[in-house]
Amino acid sequence: MPRSVPIELLSFRRTFALLMVLVAVPSAGLTGLGVVAILNERAAVEKRLASVWQDRLDTLATRFRQALEASSVSRVDGGLQVVAPSGQVLTGPGFRLSRDVLESVDTDLVAALTPLRSQLSFLPERPSFLSLPGPAGPALIVAMRTSDGVLGAELTPATLEQLLAQSGQDLLGKGERVRFELIPIQPVRPGLVGKFIGGVPGARNALEVTPLAERPLPAPLQEFQLRAMPEAGDPVAFASTRNRLVYAGLLGAFYATLVVGVVYTARALYLQARLSRLKTDFVSLVSHELRTPLTSIRMFIETLALGRVKEPEQTQEVLELLQKETERLSAMIERVLDWARLESGRQRYRKDRLTAQQIVDASLDAFRAQRLDSQVDLRCQVAEALPVVEGDREALSGALLNLLSNAYKYSGGEKRIELRAGARNGGVDIEVEDHGVGIAKRDRKRVFDRFYRVDNLLTRQTEGSGLGLSISRRIVEAHGGKLTVRSELGKGSTFTLHLPAAREARA
């Protein structure tokens, strides 16, 4: 016949399954959104970086124009010379336009200026910086009109790069490996391939390093543009990788927290279901245990009421049995009440200075009163000059009485119990040793749990509620002590009740 599953555990499984569904669905959605965000992240990072560097290029363009205007311009043989505020010479080959004749040692410069000879004649009589298209590419020149004609010179790219670097030095953050460039604006590539490469960002990025930002200079320098170029690696890829690592770390922390929360919640639900089942079992067990003495009491009362007992000796015997069953019933009820007080925290202890002998004597008196008609070999050995302890005599003797009662119940046919008290670890150890069935290793830690009883033939034949050891441990721990067990199957068990010495005794 298949074993039925308790309702509490079925409820736990349904609740746990619902919990997993409610957790898994939002988590999967969150992970999916995170993956989509990572895939679209590069475009967002590029846009953010472009906005930042575009603002920096705007500032750099203003500073570059101001640096050119603040430079000193002087006449030299063959043209003009421009010296930056830092003392650096910016110009290269000069030129001279006189009576429509253009003279320069640089043939490319002459070729670029020849179509513009008529326009150069209208320059003001102060230095002007302007850019000109040419066959070899645009050129940046300085020129001014004089009484002898037009004088000027070309600004060299190398010196302009240095001036640009000086103007934008404070625009770079710590650790940013980016350089500023002054480059000619590329003309539109003719043909289908040129239109394709120029119009598709992905194709252009595949052929060259992508700049962080670009900004054309205003007229009359419109042939050139400023550009921020990364010197090492791809900042977009670096930022994307960093953000992905951060996201992966946060996602890992989220799932770790989620797993811990699910495990903790599942454990709490399981313990609650198990506790509910234990309470149900306890109610059934207590009901069964109470029914036995109640049935006996009712039977004895009916026997007396019906007059079935005629002899005084028989009447006395029945009354003694009634007394024992009543005491047994009272002990069961008191144990349940003790457990209820301990669980609710309403148990209060009166702390007095006690000796181990006082605790042992009180528990032995109660034990012998319960076992007047029982054959038990009880040996007691209490060492002399033991430390004084602090505690509630009635509670501690009750805890020791529970150990003695358990030793009697589970001793089997050989009712031999040894009670020893000695000094150890700055306190007092009281040991109760029986020579009964012993406790399996898997059950040793659980014997102190409430409602727990070792499942074997002897325990099934012995009355009990599974509360005695749990109550004893709670009492001992409330006095700062510890209750432990050593046991071996078939050789008996030894329970050790350790109590710390009183403060004065320890001092």
C-alpha positions in Angstrom: 0.0 0.0 0.0 1.6 3.3 -1.0 2.5 5.7 1.8 0.3 8.8 2.0 1.9 12.2 1.9 0.9 14.5 4.7 -1.3 17.4 3.8 1.2 19.9 5.2 4.0 18.7 2.9 1.6 18.8 -0.1 0.8 22.3 0.8 4.5 23.1 1.1 5.2 21.7 -2.4 2.4 23.7 -4.0 3.5 26.9 -2.3 7.1 26.3 -3.2 6.1 25.6 -6.9 4.1 28.8 -6.9 7.0 30.7 -5.4 9.4 29.4 -8.1 7.0 30.4 -10.9 6.5 33.9 -9.4 10.3 34.3 -9.1 11.4 32.7 -12.4 9.1 34.6 -14.8 10.1 38.1 -13.7 13.7 37.0 -13.5 13.6 35.7 -17.0 12.0 38.9 -18.2 14.6 41.0 -16.5 17.5 38.9 -17.9 16.0 39.3 -21.4 15.7 43.0 -21.1 19.3 43.1 -19.9 20.5 41.2 -22.9 18.6 43.5 -25.3 20.0 46.5 -23.5 23.6 45.1 -23.9 23.0 44.5 -27.6 21.8 48.1 -28.1 24.4 49.5 -25.7 27.1 50.4 -28.2 24.9 52.9 -30.0 24.0 54.5 -26.7 27.6 54.7 -25.6 28.7 56.1 -29.0 26.0 58.8 -28.7 26.9 59.7 -25.1 30.6 59.9 -25.9 30.0 61.9 -29.1 28.0 64.4 -27.1 30.7 64.8 -24.5 33.5 65.2 -27.0 31.5 67.5 -29.2 31.3 69.9 -26.3 35.0 69.7 -25.9 35.6 70.3 -29.5 33.4 73.4 -29.4 35.6 74.7 -26.6 38.8 73.7 -28.5 37.7 75.5 -31.7 37.2 78.7 -29.8 40.5 78.4 -28.0 42.3 77.6 -31.3 40.9 80.6 -33.1 41.8 82.8 -30.1 45.4 81.4 -30.1 45.8 82.3 -33.8 44.5 85.8 -33.3 46.8 86.3 -30.3 49.9 85.2 -32.2 52.3 87.9 -33.4 52.7 88.5 -37.1 55.9 90.1 -38.6 57.2 90.7 -42.1 60.2 88.7 -43.3 61.9 88.2 -46.6 59.6 86.5 -48.9 56.4 86.8 -46.8 55.1 86.8 -43.2 56.1 85.0 -40.0 53.6 84.0 -37.3 54.8 83.3 -33.7 52.4 81.7 -31.2 52.0 83.1 -27.7 54.2 80.2 -26.5 57.0 81.4 -28.8 56.6 78.7 -31.4 56.9 79.7 -35.1 53.8 78.5 -36.9 54.6 79.4 -40.5 56.6 77.7 -43.2 57.2 78.9 -46.8 56.1 82.5 -47.5 54.6 84.1 -50.6 54.5 87.5 -52.2 51.9 88.9 -54.6 53.0 92.0 -56.5 51.5 93.4 -59.7 49.6 90.1 -60.3 52.8 88.1 -60.0 52.9 85.4 -57.3 56.3 84.4 -55.9 57.1 81.5 -53.5 59.5 78.7 -53.1 56.6 76.3 -52.6 55.2 75.4 -56.0 52.1 73.7 -54.5 51.3 76.9 -52.6 51.7 78.9 -55.8 49.3 76.5 -57.6 46.7 76.8 -54.8 47.0 80.7 -54.7 47.0 81.4 -58.4 43.3 81.1 -59.0 42.7 83.4 -56.0 45.1 86.3 -57.0 42.2 88.7 -57.6 40.6 87.9 -54.3 43.8 88.3 -52.4 44.0 92.0 -53.5 40.9 92.7 -51.4 42.4 91.5 -48.1 42.5 94.1 -45.3 45.8 95.7 -44.2 46.0 93.5 -41.1 46.9 89.8 -40.9 44.0 87.4 -41.8 43.9 83.6 -41.3 42.0 81.7 -44.0 41.9 78.3 -45.6 42.2 77.7 -49.3 41.5 74.6 -51.4 44.4 73.3 -53.5 45.4 70.5 -55.8 47.4 68.8 -53.0 44.7 69.5 -50.4 43.5 72.5 -48.5 46.0 74.9 -47.0 45.8 77.3 -44.0 47.5 80.6 -44.7 48.0 84.0 -43.1 48.0 87.1 -45.5 47.8 90.8 -45.4 47.7 93.6 -47.9 50.5 96.1 -48.0 51.5 99.0 -50.2 53.8 96.7 -52.1 51.2 94.0 -52.7 50.1 91.0 -50.6 52.4 89.2 -48.2 51.6 85.9 -46.6 52.8 82.4 -45.5 51.4 78.9 -45.1 51.0 77.6 -41.5 52.6 74.1 -41.3 50.5 71.2 -40.1 53.0 70.0 -37.6 53.1 73.3 -35.7 49.3 73.6 -35.9 49.0 70.2 -34.3 51.3 71.3 -31.4 49.2 74.5 -31.0 46.1 72.4 -30.9 47.5 70.1 -28.3 48.5 73.0 -26.1 45.0 74.6 -26.4 43.2 71.3 -25.5 45.6 69.9 -22.9 43.2 70.6 -19.9 40.2 69.2 -21.8 41.5 65.6 -21.4 40.5 63.8 -18.3 42.9 61.7 -16.2 43.8 58.5 -18.1 42.1 59.5 -21.3 44.4 58.7 -24.3 42.9 60.9 -27.0 44.5 63.3 -29.4 43.1 66.3 -31.1 43.7 66.6 -34.9 43.3 69.5 -37.4 42.5 67.8 -40.7 41.1 68.9 -44.1 37.5 68.2 -44.7 37.4 65.2 -47.1 35.5 65.9 -50.3 32.6 63.7 -51.2 33.8 60.6 -53.0 32.4 60.3 -56.5 30.8 57.1 -57.7 28.6 54.4 -56.3 31.3 52.9 -54.0 32.2 56.3 -52.6 28.5 57.0 -51.9 28.2 53.6 -50.2 31.2 54.0 -48.0 30.4 57.6 -47.1 26.7 56.9 -46.4 27.1 53.6 -44.4 28.7 54.2 -41.0 29.4 50.5 -40.5 31.4 50.3 -43.8 33.4 53.4 -42.9 34.2 52.1 -39.4 35.5 48.8 -40.9 38.1 50.7 -42.9 39.4 53.2 -40.3 39.4 54.0 -36.6 36.2 55.7 -35.7 36.7 59.2 -34.3 35.0 60.1 -31.1 33.7 63.4 -32.5 34.3 65.8 -35.4 33.6 69.5 -35.7 34.1 71.8 -38.8 35.8 75.1 -38.2 33.8 78.2 -39.1 34.7 80.5 -42.0 37.2 81.5 -43.1 38.7 78.2 -41.9 35.9 76.1 -43.3 38.2 73.8 -45.2 39.4 72.2 -42.0 37.8 70.4 -39.1 38.8 69.4 -35.6 38.7 65.7 -34.7 39.1 63.7 -31.4 40.8 60.4 -32.1 41.5 57.6 -29.6 45.2 56.8 -29.4 44.9 53.3 -27.9 42.0 50.9 -28.2 38.3 51.7 -28.8 36.8 53.8 -26.0 33.4 52.8 -27.0 34.3 49.1 -26.8 36.0 49.8 -23.4 33.0 51.6 -22.0 30.7 48.9 -23.3 32.8 46.2 -21.9 32.9 47.9 -18.5 29.2 48.5 -18.5 28.6 44.8 -19.4 30.9 43.7 -16.6 29.1 46.0 -14.2 25.7 44.6 -15.4 27.0 41.0 -15.2 28.2 41.7 -11.6 24.9 43.2 -10.6 23.0 40.4 -12.3 25.1 37.8 -10.6 24.5 39.5 -7.2 20.8 39.7 -8.0 20.6 36.0 -8.8 22.8 35.1 -5.8 20.4 37.1 -3.5 17.5 35.5 -5.3 18.8 32.0 -4.7 19.6 32.7 -1.1 16.1 34.2 -0.6 14.4 31.3 -2.3 16.4 28.8 -0.3 15.7 30.6 2.9 12.0 31.0 2.1 11.7 27.3 1.1 13.5 26.3 4.3 11.1 28.5 6.3 8.1 27.0 4.5 9.4 23.5 5.0 10.1 24.0 8.7 6.7 25.5 9.1 5.1 22.6 7.4 7.1 20.2 9.4 6.3 22.0 12.6 2.6 21.9 11.7 2.9 18.1 11.2 4.8 17.7 14.4 2.2 19.6 16.3 -0.5 17.4 14.7 1.5 14.3 15.7 2.0 15.7 19.2 -1.7 16.3 19.7 -2.4 12.8 18.5 0.3 11.4 20.8 -0.8 13.4 23.8 -4.4 12.4 23.2 -3.4 8.8 23.1 -1.2 9.1 26.2 -4.0 10.9 28.1 -6.6 8.4 27.1 -4.7 5.5 28.7 -4.7 6.8 32.3 -8.2 8.3 31.8 -9.5 4.9 30.7 -7.9 3.2 33.7 -9.3 5.8 36.1 -12.8 5.4 34.6 -12.6 1.6 34.8 -11.5 1.7 38.5 -14.3 4.2 39.3 -16.9 2.1 37.6 -15.6 -1.0 39.5 -16.0 0.8 42.8 -19.4 2.4 41.8 -20.9 -1.0 40.9 -19.7 -2.6 44.1 -17.7 -5.3 42.4 -14.9 -4.9 45.1 -16.0 -6.4 48.4 -12.9 -6.8 50.4 -11.2 -3.8 52.1 -7.8 -5.0 50.8 -9.1 -5.0 47.2 -10.6 -1.6 47.7 -7.3 -0.2 49.0 -5.5 -1.7 46.0 -7.9 -0.1 43.6 -7.5 3.3 45.4 -3.7 3.0 45.1 -4.0 2.3 41.4 -6.3 5.3 41.0 -3.7 7.4 42.8 -0.9 6.3 40.5 -3.0 6.9 37.4 -3.9 10.3 38.6 -0.3 11.2 39.3 0.6 9.9 35.9 -2.0 12.0 34.3 -1.0 15.1 36.3 2.7 14.5 35.3 1.7 14.4 31.6 -0.3 17.6 31.9 2.4 19.4 33.8 5.0 18.5 31.2 2.8 19.9 28.4 2.3 23.1 30.5 6.0 23.3 31.1 6.7 23.1 27.4 4.0 25.7 26.7 5.6 28.1 29.2 9.1 27.6 27.7 7.9 28.1 24.2 6.0 31.3 25.1 8.9 32.7 27.2 6.8 32.9 30.3 9.0 30.6 32.3 10.7 32.4 35.2 13.5 31.0 37.3 14.5 31.8 40.8 18.3 31.9 40.9 19.8 30.6 44.2 23.2 29.3 45.2 23.1 25.5 44.9 25.4 22.6 45.3 25.5 19.7 43.0 24.4 17.4 45.9 21.2 19.5 46.4 20.3 19.1 42.7 21.0 15.4 42.7 19.2 14.7 46.0 16.0 16.5 44.8 16.0 14.6 41.5 16.6 11.3 43.2 13.8 11.8 45.7 11.4 12.5 42.9 12.7 9.6 40.8 12.4 7.1 43.7 8.9 8.3 44.5 7.9 7.5 40.9 9.6 4.1 40.9 8.6 2.7 44.3 7.5 -0.6 42.9 10.2 -0.8 40.2 13.4 -2.8 40.3 16.2 -0.5 39.3 19.9 -0.6 40.1 20.7 3.1 40.7 24.2 4.1 41.6 25.1 7.6 42.6 28.6 9.1 42.9 29.1 12.8 43.7 32.6 14.2 44.1 33.5 16.3 47.1 34.2 20.1 47.1 32.4 20.8 43.8 31.9 24.4 42.7 28.7 26.1 43.7 26.3 26.9 40.9 23.5 29.4 40.5 20.0 28.3 39.5 16.5 27.3 40.2 16.6 24.1 42.2 13.2 22.9 41.2 13.8 23.5 37.5 17.3 21.9 37.5 16.2 18.9 39.5 13.3 18.5 37.0 15.7 18.6 34.1 17.8 15.9 35.8 14.7 13.9 36.6 13.8 13.9 32.9 17.2 12.3 32.2 16.8 9.7 34.9 13.3 8.9 33.6 14.6 8.5 30.0 17.4 6.3 31.3 14.9 4.1 33.0 12.5 3.9 30.1 15.2 3.0 27.5 17.3 0.7 29.6 15.5 -2.4 28.3 15.5 -5.4 30.6 18.7 -4.3 32.5 17.6 -1.4 34.7 21.0 -0.2 35.7 21.6 3.6 35.9 24.7 5.4 37.0 24.6 9.0 38.2 27.9 10.9 38.6 28.8 14.5 39.4 32.2 16.1 39.1 34.1 19.3 38.4 35.0 20.1 34.8 35.7 23.1 32.6 35.1 25.7 35.4 31.8 24.2 36.4 29.9 21.0 37.3 29.1 18.1 35.1 26.3 15.8 36.1 26.2 12.6 34.0 23.3 10.1 33.7 24.4 6.8 32.1 22.2 3.9 31.2 23.1 0.5 29.7 20.2 0.2 27.3 19.6 0.3 23.6 21.6 3.4 22.7 20.9 6.0 20.1 21.9 5.8 16.4 24.3 8.5 15.1 21.7 10.0 12.8 19.3 10.5 15.8 21.8 12.0 18.3 21.4 15.6 17.3 17.6 15.4 16.9 16.8 13.7 20.3 16.7 17.2 21.8 14.1 18.5 19.3 10.6 18.9 20.5 8.2 16.1 19.7 11.0 13.9 18.3 11.2 10.3 19.3 13.7 7.7 18.0 11.8 5.3 15.9 12.5 1.8 17.2 10.6 -1.1 18.8 11.3 0.0 22.3 10.2 3.6 21.9 7.0 2.4 20.2 6.3 0.3 23.3 7.2 3.1 25.7 5.0 6.0 26.6 6.3 9.5 26.0 5.6 12.8 24.3 9.0 13.6 22.9 9.2 16.7 25.1 11.4 15.6 28.1 14.8 16.1 26.6 13.7 19.3 24.8 12.5 20.8 28.1 15.7 19.7 29.9 17.9 21.3 27.3 15.9 24.6 27.4 16.2 24.7 31.2 19.9 24.0 31.2 20.6 26.6 28.5 18.5 29.1 30.4 21.0 28.6 33.2 24.0 29.2 30.9 24.8 25.5 30.7 24.8 22.8 28.1 23.2 19.4 27.7 25.1 16.8 25.5 24.9 13.1 24.8 27.3 10.3 24.0 25.8 7.0 22.8 26.5 3.8 21.0 23.9 1.4 19.7 23.5 -1.6 22.0 25.7 -0.2 24.7 23.7 2.6 26.2 23.8 6.4 26.4 25.4 9.0 28.6 23.7 12.4 29.0 25.9 15.2 30.5 24.4 18.2 32.1 27.0 20.9 32.4 26.4 24.0 34.7 28.9 26.9 35.0 30.1 27.8 38.5 28.7 30.8 40.3 30.6 34.1 39.7 32.0 34.2 43.2 33.2 30.6 42.9 34.9 31.3 39.6 36.6 34.4 41.0 
